[in-house]
């Protein structure tokens, strides 16, 4: 009898379930939406009028007829694209699952997170994709190669894919300056440097040793009145305090510095550190 009881006990072990819902590690906010123009469209598409530059001409004679020159104009088109995500919730789920079906539930929050990530994806795709011009918006215009910094760009020596380098940041700033980008337009630098790597000439790259130089030179490229810099570090050697102090060391007095931790929650509810995200905002409220 005793043996039977002992061997059957495991069949009656209880199972416990968590009543709360936790989000997996994910990007929850759009990092780029506030840096683009937000507009509403009634219909399937909208055109935006553009004026080309004008050129002055030298007057060589007295009392001559004023010369009339044409003004070059263009249209840039934007077309709508629908996105959605939906989860089916049964009428009995409120009683069975609790807060998961409420308007402020984790499911609704997950939809908001998906929207934020989609915003960034659409913005990045638009930067790299074609624009459409012309009276009917059917002429595709690609971003010229002269407006891009190639992955193999080097200031000198043999071209090689060396990842993100100070030389590429300088080249990007040169392109913006050469094209007379409006000074009122905020310039943004988003960096996700590798922990280890090699340069085009075999130079060794170790983030922990060269992060100070990287951040310092990136900050030096920022506009003095308004700018945004984001540095993502996936190295356990950096704490949020260290990154805050490092960014503050190179920042201007009025710059707003923020840090946040990248974490992963394990099966026991413990947060495991993955890295630190550090942002510098200039000319903005913290």
Buried (B, 14 or more C-beta within 10 A) or exposed (E): EEEEEEEEEEEEEEEEEEEEBEEEEEEEEBBBBEEEEEEEEEEEEBBEEEEEEEEEEEEEEEEEEEEEEEEEEBBBBBEEEEEEEEEEEEEEEBEEBEEBBEEEBBBBEBBEBBEBBEBBEBBEEEEEEEBBBBEEBEBEEEEEEEEBBEEEBBEEEEEBEBBBBBBBBBBBBEBBEEEEEEEEEBBBBBBEBEBEBEBBEEEEBEBEEBBEEBBBBBBEBBBEEBBBBBBBBBBEEBEBEBBBEBBBEBBEEEBEBBBEEBEEEEEEEEEEEBBBBBBBBBBBEE
